[in-house]
Amino acid sequence: MSHDVPTRNGPGFHRRDFLKGSGAAVAATAMATAGEEAQAQDVPKKIAAAAPQKIKLNVNGKDQEITVEPRVTLMDALRNDLNLTACKDVCDRAVCGACTVHIDGKPVYSCTRFAVECVGQKIVTAESLMTPAKTDAVIDAFVKHDGMQCGFCTPGFVMAVRGFCNSHPGATEDDCRKGLGGNICRCGTYDSVLKAAYEVANSSKGGA
Amino acid sequence: MAERTFSWPKMDDRQLLGKDVPRVYDGAAKASGQAKYSADINTPGTLFAKLLTCPHAHAKVAKLNVEKAKAVPGVKAVHVFRDVGTEMRWEGELIVAVAADRPEFAEDGLRAIEITYEVLEHLVDERDLEAAKAKMLTKSLGNQNTGDVEKALKEAKAVHKGFYGVPTITHMCLEPHGSHCEWETLDKLKVQLSTQNVSGTAGQFAGPLGLEEAGVTILCDYVGGGFGSKFAADEWGIACAKMAKDAGKPVRLMLDRPTELKVAGTRPSAFAEVTIGCDAEGNITAWDSHHWGTSGTNGSTVALTVTPYVFDPPNRRRTATGLICNTGPNRAWRAPNHPQACAYTDTAMDDLAAKMDMDSLEFFKKNLGLTKLAHLYAPELDIAAKLMDWKTKWHPHGKGPGGAVKRGVGLALHTWGGKAHAANCQLKVHPDGTCEVFLGSQDIGTGTRTCIGVVAAETFGIPMSSVKVRIGSNKYPKAGPSGGSTTIGGVSGPVRRASQTALWKIYDLVAAKHNVSADGLTVKESQVWSDGKAICTWKQAAGLIGPMALEVVGEGPKDDGLTSDQVGGVQMAEVAVDTETGIVRMVKMVAVQDIGLVVDRLTARSQVAGALIMGIASALSEERIMDNRTGRFINADLANYKLPRIGDIGEFVIEFYEPESEYQRGVIGLGEPPAISPMAAISNAVANAIGVRVPVLPLTPQRVLEALKGAQA
């Protein structure tokens, strides 16, 4: 008895199939930024072949070249190609926020973008919030209020809080409760994260 | 010379103990993502492994061909867990692992595997006792009888019969189980393991791999959640090491999210039929229960011994039955057995109180004599009642004011051991006054690193920054696994002993040099004081030990009063229930907890807050949902396995019960106890709000509406 049941790990639906079926626009964008737009339009089947692309990503203010297939998410490219592992692979399905980065100043789940889509955009990861020269107020507030336990969701939460405070200076506690619903923590750090977010949003450093 | 004994400083002399000490060693590294977990290890050449798992609840591998997978570009190693003919007894059992240069190549490899299954009959309905009996898939887990239950129930003034249920939940560690394995030489393996058991897992790798245990290094600086599920090397850990050997390259194998939920641990379910009776004054005289549930194919449920929970009436009968289900196996889940037992005990008690028209708080207080910790619960209940404003907020069940949205309050109480586990530490005091502590322990998020630093820095009167804490390697002195709230006592005892021993040696050197009595010496603010006068700096004192570090080994556990066990805590919940939508909203939770001596108030508070949130999850939203037809765990992902978010938790009031007598008890573990009461307290609050019991947790809108509808019918 044979079973061809769609499971995540068996035969079934995959990002690569998605690209083959409907990802022409995505692939074309990538190709265009790689300077191969003409080829992409002329030979659509070749686009679907999902060959590895050499692309340049601007991460934390630095251009970095990597070679990835169009099916590789920004999360995987950051984690596995650039060794920037602050964005964590937790749900890989745009639910939990552990992979949050900033793209052109806005918090984005990096598992929802293909790396090739992000060419030309400014990507910022949590690692950049602490350098030998400067520590971001959000990091300090998380430490002060103990906004972490195991810490696995924390960098994603930190990026969400940083983005929220940038766009909501002076936010009330209730605003924080409503505005930070995109991140899941299992250890249960919400109460401390809330204090950290409120403090940063209401300090002079809130609206950066 | 006065006798030197190991002890904690007097309450008034504390510098750091019991204060709010932030995670100075690892907090910023965690927050900025610079902390590296097993899932983050990318040493050069690292291969990525993906898993083919069984899509059926019960099946045999009929055909399996992995040759095409091996030929997929980028695939470097293939490991078969279960070959043709192997029976698989739950969905998600591992069949094949593929390691490749990139994760997506490993996925290509999986898709090239040819496999067919012989599908067998399954049972996944853990609530339907009769169906399981009909299939002969039940196991008697005992029947105990004390006193005369029948007589007591006959003579009781009020008797309540109820049905209560707590379904299976999973651990949902955000960092899945897994490891990064790298062979340094053919007989030396380095494992970056996501574990709660740094010192206890080397042998689990060494045996199956034919290595000497000394050849295995286990490293774990950070672990992304464990909650009781990460004590073992696990078959996927061994496979990771084998593939690394086969490929000649390091391999990282982390379970994917659905597999993590299906195979890496569950908390057993428990469904209970309870009959409980009391006399005219409300003293509980009889308890009679039968509970059943599953822990998977080994057919277990909540232990008989914790039933009824905490309260032990004179006439008691308890029976338990296990269901053998084709579901993922259980693992220890934060306070094993206690939360479920608390959920069906304290709710049944609350229902009996309602039947007696008694205030739930008065009813619980009246029956504290049936517990072993009345001396703790009584004052804690008073404190909690004040913090909750219970007197104002409580009303007879369902009789509160308000329109469609009804408010209610409920309470529950719990106990836990939290005794120190075995651990040793090595302490070095360097001649420049800095100090290093080595333990083969782990920080699973509780703040273990920080607490070790607090104990050493407190003892030497130096800042946290002068203490370096080295944990997360099995090459350091052994330390027990972090489970059962045993770590804080386990590490703080040996570190205090080693630090005091080192301090006494340094006192002797200082005394000789400055011609003062060693008995009169103290340390504070990086100075050594003699009878209230600073005589030298800590650095000068440490310099007296010579050119090499002073090394001391601290041992534990010891029966010297530094640590003890057995705590009691109480919790109260306030909810708002929308009777039109069935949505339960958390308004407030009050937790009053004794933990003996508080080492670090800030991280201790976090433990309680985290426990409350985990409790809110299992009270209101989280459960494993099995599909009876396909036998599948249909919500094995983070979207449909519902966890609360930041806006769902309400207000927290957390209070440690700490009179001087508690401080004198020494250090006791805290991780488990506050995770026990929330389900019962919240369920009781909902019953208080709407006047009807929602029998099965979590209290989803559907269940709330069904209960309301049932009450009207």
Interface residues (C-beta under 8 A of the other chain):
Chain A: M1 S2 H3 V5 T7 R8 N9 G10 P11 H14 R15 R16 E69 R71 V72 D76 R79 N80 N83 L84 T85 A86 C87 K88 D89 V90 C91 D92 R93 V95 C96 A98 T125 A126 E127 L129 M130 T135 V138 I139 D140 F142 V143 K144 D146 G147 M148 Q149 C150 G151 F152 C153 T154 P155 V158 C176 R177 K178 L180 G181 G182 N183 I184 C185 R186 C187 G188 T189 Y190 D191 S192 V193 L194
Chain B: P22 R23 V24 D26 G27 A28 K30 A31 S32 G33 Q34 A35 K36 Y37 A39 D40 N42 F48 K50 L51 L52 T53 P55 H56 A62 R102 P103 E104 E107 D108 L110 R111 T116 Y117 E118 V119 M172 C173 L174 E175 Y222 V223 G224 G225 G226 F227 M254 D256 R257 P258 T259 I444 G445 T446 G447 L602 T603 R605 S606 Q607 A609 G610 A611 L612 I613 M614 D637 L638 A639 L643 P644 R645 I646 G647 I649 F652
